[in-house]
Amino acid sequence: MITKLTHEPLSPTLSVGKKVQLGITTGLLGYILMLSAVPAPISDQIILDFRHVPLIIISCYVGGLPALIACIIIAVARLQFGLSATAISVSLTYLMLGLILYFSDKYVSRVIKVRGIIFSIITMLCICINYLLFFSNDKIVALKFILIMTVSSTIALVIVFIFMKDLRQQTVQFHSYREQAEIDFLTGLKNKRIFTKKIEVLLQFSYDTTLLVIDVDKFKSINDRYGHDGGDAVLKQLATVMKTHCHNNQEPFRVGGEEFAVILTQMTPEQSYQMAEELRQAIEASEFILPDEQELKVTISIGISRSPIDGKTINELYRKADMALYRAKYQGRNQVVVYQQQDFEAESNSPVPLT
């Protein structure tokens, strides 16, 4: 259930939002396990359940934050069964357990087996100490409970960790396949398929979207002179510069051989032009290192269009940006041109950009 919440492998590197989401889900799962509790064979007064198992799992794979959130939910949920001394004792135990898991997380090894053992011991100690205190008048019953709880929990955890290992491997493979389908293998940028999906969604919901279409100047000459290895090196380094200069609301893509695109949102026309000009200048100022260690200067031309003024579909928007790109090439390359309807009325079809 928990692994279905994210297409990424469960790990400490997940975003805070994902961790909070996982913490809430783990707490709700613990509540479901509380509802399915059964009386222990040794005494009808003792209730057995496995609400602590998902706590240990989430602590091991993700960290202390989701475990703390889950413990708070379980502690509050326990009080709904009645505000008795038992309920308060159990709730306080889980609150304490959540704090221990949260603060001890950064000091415990990242090795899953080690974390599993340590967090299991911490959890079982908290639960068992609580029962020892609560059943202080009947130590035999308390010790029997500890034995049953320890054995059953160990069996449950071993089974769950085996399943989690397989699930995690499947999730890692799925994530890898998804990245391969979305990422351009050479540059590491998202590919044309993802570019198309992203801009279609933005246009569908009528977001103000600016499109930058970017082409490497005289790239054919670079390939002819330095070979395809040299051309590939240029494309990879150019993508690195683009990643460095694209921040929030700015997403770069590789959409063709030497053609790139950047989608901008929540930016004024002036801000969009400024961003494009800064990117052009950054490329011009960069030293591109070829496989034979030669240094090469590279420039780019950029065409800009904006929705909904220049088009409400991806084809319209891309065609207008492509026309502006052609104008930049025609005017001498290494420049940024913004599509202006009055300047391009005579051009009904997008011409093939000059190299």
VEXGUKOL-625211 format. One record per atom (N, C-alpha, C): x, y, z; residue in one letter. Coordinates in steps of 0.05 Angstrom, whole numbers, padded with zeros to 5 digits, always signed. Layout:
XYZA
...
***
This chain:
+00017-00024+00000M
+00000+00000+00000M
+00017+00025+00000M
+00038+00025+00016I
+00055+00048+00019I
+00071+00053-00007I
+00081+00032-00019T
+00097+00036-00043T
+00081+00045-00067T
+00055+00042-00066K
+00038+00051-00088K
+00035+00081-00089K
+00043+00095-00067L
+00040+00124-00066L
+00061+00138-00083L
+00082+00125-00089T
+00103+00139-00104T
+00114+00120-00125T
+00121+00131-00149H
+00134+00115-00170H
+00164+00114-00165H
+00173+00128-00145E
+00202+00128-00139E
+00208+00108-00117E
+00232+00097-00117P
+00239+00078-00095P
+00237+00092-00068P
+00227+00078-00047L
+00226+00090-00020L
+00255+00095-00011L
+00261+00120-00004S
+00288+00126+00004S
+00287+00153+00019S
+00309+00159+00034P
+00310+00184+00049P
+00311+00209+00031P
+00316+00205+00005T
+00318+00228-00013T
+00291+00238-00024T
+00269+00225-00016L
+00243+00234-00025L
+00238+00262-00014L
+00221+00277-00028S
+00215+00304-00020S
+00200+00304+00007S
+00200+00327+00021V
+00186+00329+00046V
+00156+00324+00042V
+00145+00333+00020G
+00117+00328+00015G
+00110+00299+00013G
+00128+00284-00001K
+00124+00255-00003K
+00126+00241+00024K
+00145+00251+00040K
+00149+00239+00066K
+00125+00244+00084K
+00114+00268+00083V
+00090+00273+00098V
+00067+00255+00089V
+00064+00253+00063Q
+00043+00236+00051Q
+00046+00207+00060Q
+00071+00197+00060L
+00076+00170+00068L
+00071+00167+00098L
+00078+00187+00114G
+00073+00186+00143G
+00044+00184+00149G
+00027+00200+00135I
-00002+00199+00140I
-00013+00172+00132I
-00004+00161+00109T
-00013+00135+00100T
-00005+00113+00119T
+00020+00115+00129T
+00029+00095+00148T
+00013+00096+00174T
+00007+00120+00183G
-00010+00123+00207G
-00038+00111+00203G
-00050+00116+00179L
-00076+00104+00174L
-00075+00074+00172L
-00053+00064+00161L
-00049+00035+00159L
-00047+00023+00187L
-00032+00038+00205G
-00030+00029+00233G
-00058+00028+00246G
-00075+00048+00239Y
-00102+00049+00251Y
-00118+00025+00241Y
-00116+00019+00215I
-00130-00005+00205I
-00121-00030+00219I
-00095-00032+00225L
-00085-00056+00239L
-00095-00056+00268L
-00099-00033+00280M
-00111-00032+00307M
-00139-00043+00306M
-00154-00036+00285L
-00182-00046+00283L
-00183-00076+00280L
-00162-00087+00269S
-00162-00116+00265S
-00147-00131+00287S
-00144-00118+00310A
-00130-00130+00333A
-00147-00154+00344A
-00133-00173+00356V
-00146-00197+00368V
-00136-00201+00397V
-00152-00212+00414P
-00142-00218+00441P
-00120-00238+00441P
-00100-00234+00459A
-00078-00253+00461A
-00087-00279+00473A
-00076-00302+00465P
-00084-00328+00476P
-00081-00330+00507P
-00063-00314+00518I
-00058-00317+00547I
-00077-00301+00564I
-00089-00280+00552S
-00107-00263+00568S
-00125-00247+00550S
-00151-00246+00557D
-00169-00229+00541D
-00164-00199+00546D
-00149-00193+00566Q
-00143-00165+00572Q
-00121-00153+00554Q
-00106-00171+00541I
-00084-00163+00524I
-00092-00165+00495I
-00089-00143+00480I
-00097-00142+00452I
-00071-00142+00435I
-00071-00160+00415L
-00047-00162+00397L
-00054-00150+00370L
-00037-00134+00360D
-00039-00124+00332D
-00011-00117+00322D
-00009-00110+00297F
+00017-00105+00284F
+00019-00076+00275F
+00007-00057+00290R
+00008-00029+00282R
+00037-00018+00281R
+00055-00031+00296H
+00082-00021+00297H
+00099-00030+00273H
+00090-00050+00258V
+00106-00061+00236V
+00110-00040+00214V
+00088-00027+00204P
+00094-00006+00184P
+00111+00017+00194P
+00110+00022+00220L
+00127+00043+00231L
+00157+00036+00227L
+00163+00011+00233I
+00191+00002+00230I
+00199+00003+00201I
+00181-00006+00183I
+00188-00007+00155I
+00193+00022+00144I
+00175+00040+00150I
+00178+00068+00140I
+00202+00081+00152I
+00209+00075+00177S
+00233+00086+00190S
+00258+00076+00175S
+00258+00051+00168C
+00282+00039+00156C
+00287+00050+00128C
+00265+00052+00112Y
+00269+00059+00084Y
+00268+00089+00078Y
+00252+00104+00094V
+00249+00133+00088V
+00261+00151+00109V
+00256+00145+00135G
+00267+00161+00156G
+00249+00168+00179G
+00258+00186+00196G
+00243+00191+00221G
+00219+00209+00218G
+00218+00227+00198L
+00195+00245+00195L
+00169+00230+00190L
+00167+00212+00170P
+00141+00198+00166P
+00135+00180+00190P
+00155+00169+00204A
+00150+00152+00227A
+00138+00169+00250A
+00148+00193+00254L
+00137+00211+00274L
+00108+00218+00268L
+00102+00225+00243I
+00075+00232+00235I
+00056+00208+00240I
+00066+00184+00232A
+00049+00160+00235A
+00044+00154+00265A
+00065+00158+00282C
+00062+00153+00310C
+00041+00173+00323C
+00042+00197+00314I
+00022+00217+00324I
-00006+00209+00317I
-00010+00200+00292I
-00036+00191+00283I
-00046+00167+00299I
-00028+00147+00303I
-00035+00123+00319I
-00041+00131+00348I
-00026+00149+00359A
-00030+00157+00387A
-00057+00170+00390A
-00064+00188+00371V
-00091+00201+00373V
-00113+00181+00368V
-00109+00163+00348A
-00130+00143+00342A
-00135+00125+00365A
-00114+00119+00380R
-00117+00100+00403R
-00137+00112+00424R
-00138+00138+00426L
-00155+00150+00447L
-00185+00149+00439L
-00191+00143+00414Q
-00219+00141+00407Q
-00232+00116+00418Q
-00216+00097+00427F
-00228+00072+00438F
-00234+00076+00468F
-00231+00100+00478G
-00237+00105+00506G
-00215+00119+00520G
-00221+00138+00536L
-00201+00154+00550L
-00194+00141+00577L
-00181+00118+00575S
-00174+00103+00599S
-00145+00105+00605S
-00137+00095+00628A
-00108+00095+00635A
-00092+00080+00614A
-00104+00057+00605T
-00090+00041+00584T
-00086+00057+00558T
-00108+00070+00550A
-00107+00085+00525A
-00086+00107+00526A
-00086+00122+00549I
-00067+00144+00552I
-00038+00133+00553I
-00035+00111+00567S
-00008+00099+00568S
+00002+00091+00541S
-00015+00078+00525V
-00007+00069+00498V
-00001+00093+00480V
-00019+00113+00482S
-00015+00137+00465S
+00011+00151+00471S
+00017+00154+00497L
+00042+00167+00505L
+00066+00150+00496L
+00063+00124+00497T
+00085+00106+00487T
+00091+00111+00458T
+00070+00113+00442Y
+00074+00117+00413Y
+00084+00145+00407Y
+00076+00165+00422L
+00087+00192+00418L
+00117+00191+00425L
+00125+00178+00447M
+00153+00176+00454M
+00168+00160+00433M
+00156+00139+00423L
+00169+00122+00402L
+00174+00139+00377L
+00154+00155+00369G
+00157+00172+00346G
+00180+00192+00349G
+00183+00204+00372L
+00205+00223+00377L
+00232+00208+00376L
+00233+00185+00388I
+00258+00169+00388I
+00266+00162+00359I
+00247+00152+00343L
+00253+00145+00316L
+00262+00170+00300L
+00249+00192+00305Y
+00255+00217+00290Y
+00283+00227+00296Y
+00290+00228+00322F
+00316+00240+00330F
+00339+00220+00326F
+00333+00194+00327S
+00355+00174+00324S
+00361+00168+00295S
+00343+00176+00277D
+00346+00169+00248D
+00373+00176+00237D
+00382+00201+00241K
+00407+00210+00229K
+00432+00197+00241K
+00429+00183+00263Y
+00452+00170+00276Y
+00454+00141+00269Y
+00434+00130+00256V
+00433+00101+00250V
+00443+00097+00222V
+00458+00075+00218S
+00469+00068+00192S
+00447+00067+00171S
+00454+00073+00146R
+00434+00072+00124R
+00431+00043+00113R
+00446+00024+00123V
+00443-00004+00115V
+00416-00014+00126V
+00399-00024+00108I
+00371-00031+00115I
+00371-00053+00137I
+00388-00073+00135K
+00388-00094+00155K
+00395-00083+00183K
+00414-00065+00184V
+00422-00053+00209V
+00399-00036+00220V
+00388-00020+00203R
+00366-00003+00211R
+00342-00020+00221R
+00337-00041+00206G
+00314-00059+00214G
+00318-00070+00242G
+00342-00079+00248I
+00347-00091+00274I
+00345-00069+00296I
+00358-00046+00291I
+00358-00025+00312I
+00330-00014+00317I
+00316-00007+00295F
+00289+00004+00299F
+00269-00016+00310F
+00274-00042+00304S
+00256-00063+00315S
+00261-00065+00345S
+00286-00064+00353I
+00293-00066+00382I
+00281-00041+00397I
+00285-00017+00385I
+00274+00007+00398I
+00244+00005+00401I
+00230-00003+00380T
+00201-00005+00380T
+00191-00025+00400T
+00203-00049+00400M
+00194-00070+00418M
+00200-00063+00447M
+00223-00049+00452L
+00229-00041+00479L
+00208-00021+00490L
+00200-00002+00473C
+00179+00017+00481C
+00153+00003+00487C
+00145-00015+00470I
+00119-00029+00474I
+00121-00047+00498I
+00142-00062+00501C
+00144-00081+00523C
+00147-00067+00550C
+00163-00046+00551I
+00166-00031+00576I
+00138-00020+00585I
+00123-00010+00566N
+00096-00001+00572N
+00079-00023+00584N
+00080-00047+00573Y
+00064-00069+00583Y
+00074-00078+00610Y
+00101-00077+00614L
+00112-00085+00640L
+00102-00066+00662L
+00101-00040+00655L
+00091-00021+00675L
+00061-00024+00679L
+00047-00029+00658F
+00018-00031+00660F
+00009-00056+00675F
+00023-00078+00670F
+00017-00104+00684F
+00036-00110+00706F
+00043-00089+00721S
+00063-00093+00742S
+00054-00113+00763S
+00027-00117+00766N
+00017-00135+00787N
+00017-00164+00777N
+00022-00168+00751D
+00022-00196+00741D
+00045-00198+00721D
+00069-00202+00732K
+00093-00203+00716K
+00093-00227+00697K
+00080-00249+00705I
+00079-00273+00688I
+00064-00267+00662I
+00041-00254+00665V
+00025-00247+00641V
+00041-00228+00624V
+00054-00208+00636A
+00069-00189+00621A
+00092-00202+00606A
+00106-00220+00619L
+00128-00234+00606L
+00118-00252+00583L
+00095-00265+00587K
+00084-00281+00566K
+00077-00264+00542K
+00065-00241+00548F
+00058-00222+00526F
+00083-00214+00511F
+00105-00207+00526I
+00129-00198+00513I
+00140-00220+00494I
+00139-00245+00504L
+00148-00268+00488L
+00132-00271+00462L
+00105-00270+00465I
+00087-00273+00442I
+00091-00250+00423I
+00092-00226+00433M
+00095-00202+00416M
+00122-00202+00402M
+00143-00210+00416T
+00169-00210+00403T
+00171-00231+00381T
+00161-00254+00386V
+00163-00276+00366V
+00145-00269+00342V
+00120-00262+00347S
+00102-00256+00325S
+00111-00232+00308S
+00121-00211+00322S
+00131-00188+00308S
+00155-00194+00291S
+00173-00210+00302T
+00197-00218+00287T
+00190-00233+00261T
+00171-00252+00264I
+00162-00267+00240I
+00149-00248+00220I
+00131-00230+00230A
+00118-00211+00212A
+00138-00193+00198A
+00158-00183+00213L
+00178-00165+00201L
+00195-00178+00180L
+00203-00203+00186V
+00219-00218+00166V
+00203-00221+00140V
+00178-00229+00142I
+00161-00232+00118I
+00158-00206+00103I
+00152-00184+00118V
+00148-00158+00106V
+00174-00148+00093V
+00197-00151+00106F
+00222-00142+00094F
+00228-00157+00068F
+00221-00183+00067I
+00225-00199+00043I
+00208-00187+00020I
+00183-00182+00026F
+00165-00170+00006F
+00175-00142-00002F
+00184-00126+00018M
+00193-00099+00012M
+00218-00099-00006M
+00235-00119-00002K
+00259-00121-00019K
+00252-00125-00048K
+00233-00143-00052D
+00223-00149-00080D
+00209-00124-00091D
+00191-00112-00075L
+00176-00089-00084L
+00195-00066-00091L
+00216-00062-00075R
+00234-00040-00080R
+00250-00045-00105R
+00259-00070-00110Q
+00273-00076-00135Q
+00255-00071-00159Q
+00230-00079-00157Q
+00211-00074-00179Q
+00207-00044-00184Q
+00205-00028-00162T
+00202+00000-00164T
+00226+00014-00176T
+00250+00004-00168V
+00275+00015-00179V
+00276+00010-00209V
+00268-00015-00218Q
+00268-00021-00246Q
+00248-00004-00261Q
+00224-00001-00250F
+00203+00015-00262F
+00213+00044-00265F
+00225+00054-00244H
+00235+00082-00245H
+00257+00085-00267H
+00274+00065-00269S
+00295+00065-00289S
+00283+00065-00317S
+00263+00047-00322Y
+00250+00046-00348Y
+00236+00072-00355Y
+00223+00084-00334R
+00209+00109-00339R
+00228+00131-00347R
+00251+00132-00333E
+00271+00152-00339E
+00282+00149-00367E
+00286+00123-00375Q
+00296+00118-00402Q
+00276+00127-00423Q
+00250+00125-00417A
+00229+00134-00436A
+00226+00164-00436A
+00235+00178-00415E
+00230+00207-00413E
+00255+00223-00418E
+00279+00211-00414I
+00304+00226-00415I
+00319+00221-00441I
+00329+00242-00453D
+00346+00240-00476D
+00373+00227-00467D
+00380+00205-00480F
+00403+00190-00470F
+00430+00205-00472F
+00432+00223-00491L
+00458+00237-00495L
+00461+00261-00475L
+00441+00278-00473T
+00444+00303-00458T
+00433+00301-00429T
+00416+00281-00424G
+00404+00280-00397G
+00380+00298-00394G
+00373+00313-00414L
+00349+00330-00413L
+00324+00313-00419L
+00301+00323-00412K
+00277+00309-00419K
+00273+00311-00450K
+00261+00290-00461N
+00260+00287-00490N
+00235+00300-00502N
+00232+00297-00528K
+00210+00310-00543K
+00183+00300-00534K
+00181+00275-00527R
+00155+00263-00519R
+00145+00277-00494R
+00163+00281-00474I
+00155+00294-00449I
+00150+00324-00454I
+00166+00336-00472F
+00161+00364-00479F
+00133+00368-00490F
+00125+00350-00508T
+00098+00352-00520T
+00076+00349-00499T
+00079+00330-00481K
+00059+00325-00460K
+00058+00350-00441K
+00081+00360-00434K
+00082+00383-00415K
+00068+00407-00427K
+00075+00414-00451I
+00064+00439-00463I
+00034+00436-00469I
+00026+00411-00477E
-00003+00406-00482E
-00019+00410-00456E
-00009+00402-00434V
-00023+00405-00408V
-00025+00435-00402V
-00003+00449-00405L
-00003+00478-00399L
-00023+00493-00417L
-00023+00486-00442L
-00042+00500-00461L
-00071+00492-00455L
-00075+00467-00447Q
-00102+00457-00441Q
-00114+00473-00418Q
-00098+00480-00398F
-00108+00495-00375F
-00103+00525-00378F
-00097+00533-00402S
-00095+00562-00408S
-00074+00577-00391S
-00052+00563-00385Y
-00031+00578-00371Y
-00016+00595-00391Y
-00008+00619-00382D
+00009+00636-00399D
+00036+00621-00401D
+00042+00613-00426T
+00066+00597-00431T
+00083+00610-00452T
+00109+00612-00446T
+00128+00622-00465T
+00146+00599-00475T
+00150+00597-00501L
+00166+00576-00513L
+00191+00587-00526L
+00213+00577-00518L
+00239+00583-00530L
+00248+00560-00547L
+00252+00564-00573V
+00263+00543-00590V
+00292+00552-00596V
+00310+00533-00591I
+00339+00540-00591I
+00353+00521-00611I
+00370+00533-00627D
+00385+00517-00647D
+00415+00525-00646D
+00432+00505-00647V
+00461+00510-00646V
+00470+00520-00673V
+00483+00543-00673D
+00492+00555-00698D
+00514+00539-00711D
+00511+00535-00737K
+00532+00521-00754K
+00539+00494-00742K
+00519+00479-00732F
+00525+00453-00720F
+00535+00433-00741F
+00525+00435-00765K
+00534+00416-00786K
+00564+00419-00791K
+00573+00444-00790S
+00602+00449-00794S
+00618+00437-00771S
+00607+00438-00747I
+00621+00425-00724I
+00623+00395-00728I
+00601+00383-00736N
+00601+00354-00741N
+00620+00347-00764N
+00620+00363-00785D
+00638+00357-00808D
+00667+00359-00801D
+00673+00379-00784R
+00701+00385-00778R
+00712+00367-00755R
+00695+00363-00734Y
+00705+00349-00711Y
+00693+00321-00707Y
+00676+00313-00725G
+00663+00287-00724G
+00639+00287-00705G
+00625+00264-00705H
+00601+00262-00688H
+00608+00262-00659H
+00631+00251-00652D
+00639+00252-00623D
+00642+00281-00614D
+00654+00298-00631G
+00656+00326-00624G
+00629+00339-00622G
+00611+00333-00641G
+00584+00344-00640G
+00570+00335-00615G
+00572+00310-00608D
+00559+00300-00583D
+00570+00314-00558D
+00596+00318-00558A
+00608+00332-00535A
+00597+00360-00532A
+00593+00374-00554V
+00582+00401-00554V
+00553+00400-00543V
+00537+00381-00552L
+00509+00379-00544L
+00507+00373-00514L
+00524+00355-00504K
+00523+00349-00476K
+00531+00373-00458K
+00552+00387-00466Q
+00560+00410-00450Q
+00540+00433-00452Q
+00528+00436-00476L
+00507+00456-00479L
+00484+00450-00460L
+00476+00425-00458A
+00454+00417-00440A
+00461+00423-00411A
+00487+00420-00404T
+00495+00426-00377T
+00492+00455-00371T
+00500+00473-00390V
+00497+00501-00386V
+00467+00508-00384V
+00450+00496-00400M
+00422+00501-00399M
+00410+00494-00372M
+00418+00470-00361K
+00408+00462-00335K
+00416+00482-00313K
+00441+00493-00316T
+00451+00512-00296T
+00435+00537-00296T
+00427+00546-00320H
+00414+00572-00322H
+00383+00571-00322H
+00372+00547-00321C
+00343+00544-00320C
+00335+00537-00291C
+00319+00555-00280H
+00311+00552-00251H
+00281+00546-00249H
+00268+00557-00229N
+00240+00553-00226N
+00224+00563-00250N
+00203+00548-00258N
+00186+00555-00280N
+00201+00556-00307N
+00224+00543-00308Q
+00240+00543-00333Q
+00250+00514-00337Q
+00240+00501-00357E
+00247+00472-00361E
+00258+00468-00389E
+00283+00458-00391P
+00295+00453-00417P
+00290+00424-00428P
+00289+00422-00454F
+00284+00396-00468F
+00302+00395-00492F
+00309+00370-00500R
+00321+00366-00526R
+00299+00355-00545R
+00293+00370-00566V
+00271+00363-00584V
+00280+00354-00611V
+00306+00355-00617G
+00316+00346-00643G
+00346+00342-00641G
+00358+00340-00665G
+00387+00335-00666G
+00403+00356-00650G
+00403+00381-00661E
+00417+00402-00647E
+00396+00423-00638E
+00372+00415-00636E
+00350+00434-00629E
+00340+00428-00600E
+00337+00450-00585F
+00328+00448-00558F
+00304+00466-00554F
+00290+00463-00532A
+00268+00480-00526A
+00267+00485-00496A
+00257+00508-00488V
+00254+00514-00460V
+00225+00524-00456V
+00211+00513-00437I
+00184+00522-00431I
+00185+00540-00406I
+00174+00564-00409L
+00174+00583-00387L
+00145+00588-00378L
+00140+00589-00353T
+00113+00595-00342T
+00116+00617-00321T
+00094+00631-00317Q
+00092+00652-00297Q
+00115+00673-00301Q
+00120+00680-00326M
+00140+00701-00331M
+00128+00721-00351M
+00135+00746-00347T
+00127+00767-00366T
+00143+00765-00391T
+00134+00778-00413P
+00149+00778-00438P
+00178+00789-00434P
+00180+00810-00417E
+00206+00821-00412E
+00224+00802-00397E
+00213+00788-00377Q
+00229+00768-00362Q
+00237+00745-00380Q
+00219+00736-00398S
+00225+00714-00416S
+00248+00721-00435S
+00246+00746-00446Y
+00268+00755-00464Y
+00294+00757-00449Y
+00293+00768-00425Q
+00318+00770-00409Q
+00330+00744-00403Q
+00313+00724-00396M
+00323+00697-00390M
+00336+00685-00415M
+00323+00688-00439A
+00334+00678-00464A
+00361+00691-00471A
+00362+00717-00467E
+00387+00732-00472E
+00409+00723-00454E
+00403+00719-00429E
+00423+00710-00410E
+00434+00682-00417E
+00416+00665-00426L
+00424+00638-00435L
+00441+00640-00459L
+00434+00656-00478R
+00450+00660-00503R
+00478+00670-00495R
+00480+00689-00477Q
+00506+00700-00469Q
+00522+00679-00454Q
+00509+00663-00438A
+00523+00642-00423A
+00535+00621-00442A
+00520+00614-00463I
+00531+00595-00483I
+00554+00607-00497I
+00551+00632-00505E
+00573+00646-00520E
+00598+00648-00503E
+00595+00652-00477A
+00618+00655-00459A
+00631+00629-00451A
+00618+00607-00456S
+00628+00581-00447S
+00650+00570-00466S
+00668+00555-00454E
+00688+00541-00469E
+00679+00511-00472E
+00676+00502-00496F
+00667+00475-00501F
+00692+00458-00507F
+00695+00437-00491I
+00718+00419-00493I
+00711+00395-00510I
+00726+00391-00531L
+00722+00368-00549L
+00737+00343-00538L
+00730+00319-00548P
+00744+00295-00539P
+00774+00296-00541P
+00785+00311-00561D
+00814+00312-00564D
+00826+00336-00548D
+00810+00347-00529E
+00818+00369-00511E
+00819+00396-00525E
+00811+00398-00550Q
+00809+00424-00563Q
+00787+00440-00550Q
+00791+00467-00550E
+00770+00484-00540E
+00755+00497-00563E
+00729+00500-00560L
+00713+00509-00582L
+00692+00529-00572L
+00688+00551-00587K
+00667+00570-00581K
+00642+00563-00597K
+00619+00564-00583V
+00594+00557-00595V
+00574+00579-00589V
+00556+00584-00609T
+00535+00603-00604T
+00508+00590-00611T
+00487+00602-00602I
+00460+00592-00607I
+00442+00615-00617I
+00421+00607-00631S
+00400+00626-00639S
+00374+00617-00625S
+00358+00637-00617I
+00334+00631-00602I
+00310+00645-00613I
+00288+00630-00617G
+00263+00642-00626G
+00242+00639-00603G
+00226+00660-00599I
+00208+00660-00576I
+00179+00665-00586I
+00161+00649-00575S
+00132+00653-00579S
+00118+00650-00553S
+00093+00661-00551R
+00079+00662-00526R
+00050+00655-00530R
+00039+00639-00512S
+00011+00633-00513S
-00004+00651-00492S
-00029+00658-00497P
-00045+00650-00520P
-00043+00670-00544P
-00026+00691-00541I
-00024+00712-00561I
-00015+00700-00588I
+00005+00683-00588D
+00016+00672-00613D
+00004+00645-00621D
-00011+00634-00604G
-00023+00608-00611G
-00034+00594-00586G
-00055+00578-00591K
-00068+00563-00569K
-00063+00533-00571K
-00048+00525-00591T
-00042+00496-00594T
-00011+00494-00596T
-00002+00470-00592I
+00027+00466-00592I
+00039+00470-00620I
+00023+00463-00641N
+00033+00467-00668N
+00035+00496-00675N
+00015+00512-00667E
+00016+00541-00672E
+00039+00554-00657E
+00042+00547-00632L
+00062+00559-00616L
+00090+00552-00625L
+00094+00527-00632Y
+00120+00518-00641Y
+00127+00530-00668Y
+00107+00532-00686R
+00112+00544-00713R
+00120+00573-00711R
+00107+00588-00693K
+00114+00616-00690K
+00142+00619-00678K
+00149+00603-00658A
+00176+00604-00647A
+00197+00596-00668A
+00190+00577-00685D
+00208+00568-00706D
+00212+00590-00726D
+00191+00605-00732M
+00194+00627-00751M
+00212+00649-00739M
+00209+00654-00713A
+00227+00673-00700A
+00256+00663-00700A
+00259+00637-00696L
+00286+00625-00697L
+00299+00629-00725L
+00283+00624-00745Y
+00293+00628-00773Y
+00302+00657-00777Y
+00286+00676-00767R
+00293+00704-00770R
+00319+00709-00756R
+00324+00697-00732A
+00349+00701-00718A
+00372+00690-00734A
+00368+00667-00748K
+00389+00656-00765K
+00394+00675-00788K
+00373+00684-00801Y
+00375+00700-00825Y
+00389+00727-00819Y
+00385+00737-00795Q
+00396+00763-00787Q
+00425+00761-00778Q
+00437+00737-00778G
+00465+00735-00771G
+00471+00716-00748G
+00451+00701-00738R
+00455+00682-00717R
+00464+00695-00690R
+00466+00678-00669N
+00475+00686-00643N
+00458+00710-00632N
+00432+00706-00634Q
+00414+00727-00624Q
+00387+00716-00617Q
+00371+00732-00603V
+00344+00724-00594V
+00324+00741-00609V
+00304+00727-00621V
+00283+00741-00636V
+00256+00733-00624V
+00239+00752-00618V
+00212+00747-00608V
+00193+00749-00632V
+00175+00729-00633Y
+00155+00730-00655Y
+00136+00753-00651Y
+00133+00769-00672Q
+00115+00792-00673Q
+00097+00788-00697Q
+00071+00786-00694Q
+00053+00780-00716Q
+00056+00799-00739Q
+00058+00824-00734Q
+00060+00844-00755Q
+00085+00840-00772Q
+00106+00829-00760D
+00131+00826-00775D
+00132+00800-00791D
+00113+00782-00785F
+00114+00755-00797F
+00088+00748-00813F
+00072+00768-00817E
+00046+00762-00831E
+00050+00750-00858E
+00071+00757-00872A
+00076+00746-00899A
+00085+00717-00898A
+00094+00708-00875E
+00105+00680-00873E
+00083+00662-00863E
+00070+00647-00880S
+00048+00630-00871S
+00057+00602-00864S
+00081+00594-00874N
+00092+00568-00867N
+00119+00571-00854N
+00125+00554-00836S
+00151+00555-00822S
+00173+00545-00840S
+00192+00561-00848P
+00214+00552-00865P
+00234+00535-00849P
+00251+00521-00864V
+00271+00504-00850V
+00293+00522-00841V
+00300+00522-00815P
+00321+00540-00804P
+00348+00535-00818P
+00362+00557-00822L
+00390+00554-00832L
+00407+00542-00811L
+00427+00527-00818T
+00446+00515-00798T
+00466+00536-00790T
***
